[in-house]
Amino acid sequence: MPAIVKRRPAVAGYFYPADPDELREMIEWAFKHPLGPGGLPGEVGSLGRASVGFVAPHAGYMYSGPVAAHAYYRLALEGPPETVVIAGPNHTGMGSLVSVYKEGVWETPLGEVEVDSEFVKAMVANSRFLDPDEKAHIYEHSVEVHVPFLQYLFGDRFKIVPIVVWHQTPEVAEDIARAVAKAAEELGRDVVFIASSDFTHYESHESASKKDSIAIEAIKRLDPEGLFAVIEKYNISMCGPAPVAALLYLGRIRGSTHAELLKYATSGDVTGDKSSVVGYAAIRVPLPGK
């Protein structure tokens, strides 16, 4: 049998602890933090699927973990999806313009998670942009940091589809959304989409909060075109506009009408230094009527 393709963690010991016990403790710290939900998730799966997906940040857990925990606290109540599509921006410049990891497993200190290769094949067949490519993922953190949160909640009861986006345009975002929707329909998959993005980078807390509120209003309206427009108009240094817009397009396809802000904070809220911050948001796109 051919060897299983294994993606090793790139930022364990840097963005989050490399020791499994310390990692679990830090995830629980994020849930319990004053900027987090304030406690550990309740009964897993008690609500059933109610969300198309979530926006969540991808900085070091010390900075953005409590905000990310709001998305995962809500997802925990819905139970493990069969497939989690995690789309983030390309920070390294490596690989293809829109790279999807096609097969194998992703390893973190909490164990291994299988890539849904069948879903990847269906997506690629329905996309003009997605390219099966592993190079973009080797050192990229924007997808990786979400996997331990999912493992903490669900163990290995889910598969992932990692996507890293360099060419961030409305066309790419809509293409990803349509490919996800078609693959989910063809395969009958229960899918949740995680859009990995931080918001304004390295401005004052006051400036970042003001700019980010404009972007968040477009997201809440489920307006991907409007999101790209305000990012350009107000020079908002949001790093994952295409992944977020893909979630909004997917919400439209699924019949959603709005998104809800679960939590916004900046790194300054954590560190106390508000002179130069990064903005973080957890946002949910509900299924119709949910």
Number of C-alpha atoms within 10 A of each C-alpha: 3 4 6 9 13 15 20 17 19 17 18 17 12 10 18 21 19 16 14 14 11 13 22 19 13 18 23 21 20 26 24 17 18 13 21 24 22 17 15 17 19 11 11 17 16 11 14 14 19 19 21 26 27 31 31 29 32 26 22 15 23 16 23 27 29 29 30 33 32 28 26 22 21 21 26 24 19 18 19 25 22 15 21 22 24 25 29 30 29 27 17 14 13 18 20 20 19 23 25 29 25 22 24 17 21 21 18 23 20 20 14 20 23 18 24 22 17 13 25 26 15 18 26 19 13 18 18 14 20 24 19 18 19 20 16 24 26 15 17 21 24 27 24 27 24 20 20 23 22 21 20 16 18 16 15 15 15 19 22 27 24 26 30 31 28 21 17 19 17 19 15 23 24 22 21 30 24 19 23 27 20 18 22 18 13 12 11 10 14 15 24 24 27 27 31 32 27 27 26 26 19 16 17 19 22 13 14 24 20 12 21 24 14 15 24 19 17 21 26 19 15 24 20 24 16 16 25 19 14 17 19 11 9 12 11 19 20 20 20 26 28 30 31 29 30 27 31 34 25 26 25 20 15 14 14 20 18 19 26 17 18 20 20 21 23 29 21 17 16 17 11 10 13 18 12 16 26 25 30 31 27 26 27 27 27 21 19 15 8 11
